[in-house]
Amino acid sequence: MNDYTRRLVTNGKRRIQYRLRDRAWEAQEDPMLTASNIHYEMADRARGLAVGGIGTVHLLARRTGLIEAIDKALHVLKIHLPYHESDHVLNLAYNALSGGTCLEDIELRRNDEVYPDALGAQRIPDPTTAGDFCRRFAQDHIEALMEAINGIRVKVWRQQPEEFFEEAVLDADGTLAETTGECKQGMDISYEGVWGYHPLLISLAKTKEPLYLVNRSGNRPSQEGASERFDQAIELCRTAGFRKILLRGDTDFSQTRSLDGWDDQGVGFIFGIDAMPNLVAKAEALAPRCWKRLTRAAKYAVATEPRARPDNVNEEIVRERGFTNIRLKSEQVAEVDYRPGACARDYRVVVVRKNLSVEKGELALFDDIRYSFSITNRPEPQEQIV
């Protein structure tokens, strides 16, 4: 930013702060929104763009070397008439960044005179051409694209301060992506009766970057292929220079067949694990002195002053209409040693005991106790693991 631009921004901030200053208002006869008489004119040289930041995003892709990396790694097209592989990949990505939800939305970008100018392009691929490129994209192309992006990602990470590399926390999750189409290749019906896909995502928690994304049909289990992708992400983070690595996931990602191998490598993990009868029996056999009250950290810090808790309208309606309501009374935490069947050693299992009250209307029917379990090789306190 040059001095002239910086001065414009500073003056603009000063003017709006002056308008928003605290004032002792008197009663006003007219509304604040006066609906002034605005005239719109078409400028010849100065033109606006709804997605004004797209040029900056493209400049970032060029300066980091992402464009060259994509063209070097991907070989989908035999000749470039006129587009390269990077043109197609970035065109699809920019369509999503611009609010597009399908290939047809690319046509809106194509017919915006300012949009290709912001990208320094004479034209961009139309939806039909983009669709043809997608149909040529095979599994090996997807793998090559992810590795090309991650190679540039490592270069960007190396510009971070030293404390950035203290620990890499890798999260695994799966989500159902519904589709309304009837001819989508690879889609299937999920256990919830939803047609679509069930992608797997491995991400870096501190920056929320998607490191590996695997699309699967809707009827595949969440954990399928997760251990292999975790191994790829571990190698990527080690190449980048992270000193510690932690893997996390819910009960679908316990990955017991891989725990010993990760533990041997010095990789930490915290995974949910199903409340199986043998684990529940271990928890119920614990002495009362083994349990301590679980106090969860506040979701956020109050920046001003604490306010009185508002009435729970949801719970009032449930009570008035006599619906069954399960209310949490308290939580306790403890731990046991446990060796999964696929492992050769014991690991910590942190147990959370939830004391619940099952109610219907104004009546308390009975108390219920439920357990949740997390398996880990980390030494942190139980509350931190939870």
N, C-alpha and C positions, 0 to 999 in steps of 0.2 A: 504494500500500500504506500503510494507516494504522499508527499506532504500535503498536496492539494486535496486529495481524497480524504486523508486523515482529518483535515480541517473541516471538510464538509460533514463528515460523520460526527465529529465532536460538536459542531454547531447545531446539528440536528438533534443530538441528545440533549443539549442544553435547552433548546427551545421547548422540547416536549416535557422536560423536567419542570420548566417554569410553568407550563400550562397545568401540570398535575400537582403543583404545590398545594400545601394545606391552606385552606381559606375559610373564613367565617362567612358562610353564605347567608344572604337574606332571602326571604320567600320570593320565588320567581314566578312571573305571570305567564311566561311562555315556556314550552318544552325546551330542553337542552338541544335535542336533535331538530334543527330548524329546517331541514330539507331545502338547502340553498339551491339556487338555480345554477346547476352545473352544465356546461357545454362540453361535448366530446368532439375532438378533432383528430384527424389522422395525421400523424407526424411523418415527415419525409425521411429524416435521418435517424431520429431517436425512436426506437421501437421496443415494445415490451414483450416479455415472455413469461408465461405462467410458471414454467419450471426453470426459473432463472439460474438455479445452481447447477444445471446439467453441464454447462461448460466447464465449471470448476471440477466436477467429478471426472470429466473426460481428460482434463489437464492432469489430474492426479494419476489416472490410468497411464497416461503417456510418460509422465516423469518417473514413475516407479518402474517402468519397463514392462508393465503388464501386457500392453498391446503386442510387443515383440515376443514376449514369452508365449502368448496364446498362438500366434502364427507359427512359432517354432515347434510347439508341441502338437498342434492339431493339423491333420492332413485329411480333410474331408472332401475338399473340392479339387478336381483335376486341374482346372484353370480358373483364373480369377477374372470373371467377366460380369461386373467390374469389382465385385466385393471379395474381400479376404475373409478368412475364418474369424478373425478378431472383429470385423465389421458386423458379422451376424451375431456373435456372442454378445457384444456390447450393445447392439441394437435391441436384443431381447431384454438385457438387464436394464437398459435405460427406459424401456417401455414400462417395466415394473416400477422403477423409481419414479416415473412420471405419473403414476396412478393407474396405469393400464392393468387390466385383469385378464386379457386374452389377446391373441395375435391380431384380431381385427382392430384393436385400439392403436396399433402401429400406424394405421391409416390417418388417424388424427394428427400424429406427429409428422407424417410425411407432407401433409397439406398445410402445415404451419410454416410460413415463410421464414420465421426467425429461428425455428428449432434447428434445421440443418446448418444455418449460419453459426449458431452457437457451438456446433460440433466441427465446424470447418469442413463440412461435407457438401458436395454438389447435390447429392440425393442419398436416401437411406433405403434399405430393402423394404419392399412392400409385404403385406401379410402373407400373400401366396408364396413369395420367394423365401420368407422366413420359415413358413411351414415346410417347404421342400427341404430346407437345410436341416430342420429338426428331424425329419423322417430319415435322413441319411446318418444321423448321429447314433452311433452304436455304443455298447457298454465300454469298449476300450477307449472311445473318444471321451466319454464322461470321466473315466479314470485319469486320462491324460490332462484334461482340463483342470480337474481338482488339483493334480500335482503341480501344474503350471502356476495356478493361483497361489498355492501354498508356498511354492518357491519364492514368489515375490513377497508373500506375507512374512517369511523369515527375514528378508532384507529390510522390510519396514520395521519389524520388531527390534532389529539391532540398533535402531535409532532411539529406542526407549532408554530411560535411565536404568541404572544397575538394579534398583529395587524391584523393577518390573519382572526380573527373572528369578525372584526368590522362590516362587511356586506357581505352577500351572495347574489350575483346577479344571478338569475335563468332565463335562456333563453329557450324559446320554439320555435321549428321550425319543419317544415315538408318538406320532399324532395321526389321527384319521383325517385324510383330506378327501372330502366328499366331492363327487362329480355328478352332474346331471346328465351327462352324455350316455348314450347306449352303445357306442361303437368304439370306446376308448380301449386301446390295446393294453393288456396287463391289469386292468381293473378287476376287482372282485368284490364280493359282499362280506362285510366285517361281521364280527360277533354281535354288534349292535344293530345289524340289519341295514347298514349304510353302504351304498355302492361307492367305491373309490379306491384310494391307495392308502398305504400305511408307511410313510417315509420314516427312516431312522436318521437322527441328527446327532453328531458329535460336535460339541461347541466348547470354546474357551470361555469360562465363566466370567472372568474379569473384564473382558471386552465384548462378550456376546458374539464373537466371530464364529460362523459355521465352518468348521474345519473339514468335515466329511458329511456328505448327504447321500443317502442311498434310498432310491425309490423302490417300494415293494408293493405287491398287490394287497388289497384291503383285508384279506383273510390271513395274513402272515402274523406270527407272534412278535411282540415288541422287541424281544431280545435277540431275534434271529440276526446273526452276523455282527453283533455288537462287539464281541471280543476281538475279532479281526480288525475292526475299525478302531477300537481302542489301541491296539498294538501300533497301527499306523500313526495315530495321533501322538502316542508316546514317543515314537521315533522322531516325529516332526518337532516336538517340543525339546527333545534332547539335542537335536541338530541346532535348534535356535539358541540353546544355552540355558534353559531353565534348570535350576539346581534341584528342585523337588517337584514331584508330580503327584496329583491326587485325582482319583477316579471317583465319580459319583453317579448314582442312579437309583431309581425306586425299585420296588420288589420284582419288577420284570427283568431287572438287569443284574441279578446277584452273581451270575457268571462263575459258579463255584468251580468249574473245571479249569478256570484260568487263575484262580486266586493264588495258588502256590507259586506259579511262575511269576506273577507280578510281585509277590512278596520277596522272591529271590532277587528280583531286579531292583528292590528298594522303592518300588512304586506303592504309594498309599492308596487305600480304597475305603469308601463308605457306601455300602449298598443296602437297600431294604431287603428283607428276606421274609418269605411267607410265614404266617403264624401256623406252622405245622404242629400236629399234636405233641411230638416229642419236645419241641421248644416251649410250648405252652405248659407242659408238665414240669420242665425245668424251672420256668418262671413261678409256677404255683408252689414249687417245693422250696423256694427261697424263704429264709427266716425274715420276720418283720423288720429286724434291724438292718437288713440289706437294702431296704427301700428308703429313698429320701424324696422329699417333695421336689417336683420339677417346676422351676420358675422360668418361663420362656421370656426371652428378651423382647422389649417393646418393638413394635413394627416400625415406629418412627419416633424421633425426638421432637418434643413440643417446642416450637420456636418462640412462642409468646407465653401465654399462661394457660394452665390446664382448664378445660371446660367441663361442666357437668355432663355426665353421660346421658345422651338423649334416650327417650323411650324406644324400646325395641318393638316397632310396629309389627314386624313379622311374627314375633313370638306371641304378641297379644292376639292377633288374628287366629293363630294356631290354637291357642288356649280357648278362645271364645267359641270356635266352631268344633271343638272336640276332636281335633286331629291328634294322631300319635306323635309325640315329640320326644326326641332323645337329647337330653341336656347334660353337658359335661360338668361334673361337680369338682373333680380334682385330678391331678396327674402325679404319678410317682415314677422314679427311674431307678434302675439297678442294672447289673450286668452279670452274665454267665459266660463260661468257656464252652465253645461248641466246635465240633469238627464235622463239617459237611461230608457227605458220603464220597464226594469226588476229590477230597483234600487229604493230605497226609499229615496235617498238623492242626492244632486248635487255634481258634481266633476268638477275639472278644465279640460278644453279641450284647449290645446295649438294648435293654428292654424298657419300654414305656408302658405303664399300666394306667389305663383310663378308667376312672370311676364314673359311671354314667347313671343317670336317673331316667327311666322310661316312664313318660307321663301321657295321660290322655285327658285333655281338658284341664280341669283343676285337680284331677286325681293323680297321685303317684302310684303307678302300677307295681313296679319292682325296680331294684337296683341291678345294674349289669356291669361286668368287668370285661374289658377287652384289652388285648395286648398287641403291640407292634414291635418289630425287631429290626435292628440294623447290625450288619456284620462289618467289622473293620479290623485293620491292623494298625490303626493310629493310636497314639498314647494320650490324646487330649482328654480332658474331663468329659464325663458322660453328657452333661448338658450341652457342651459344644458339639459333640457328635450328633446329638438329636437336632 
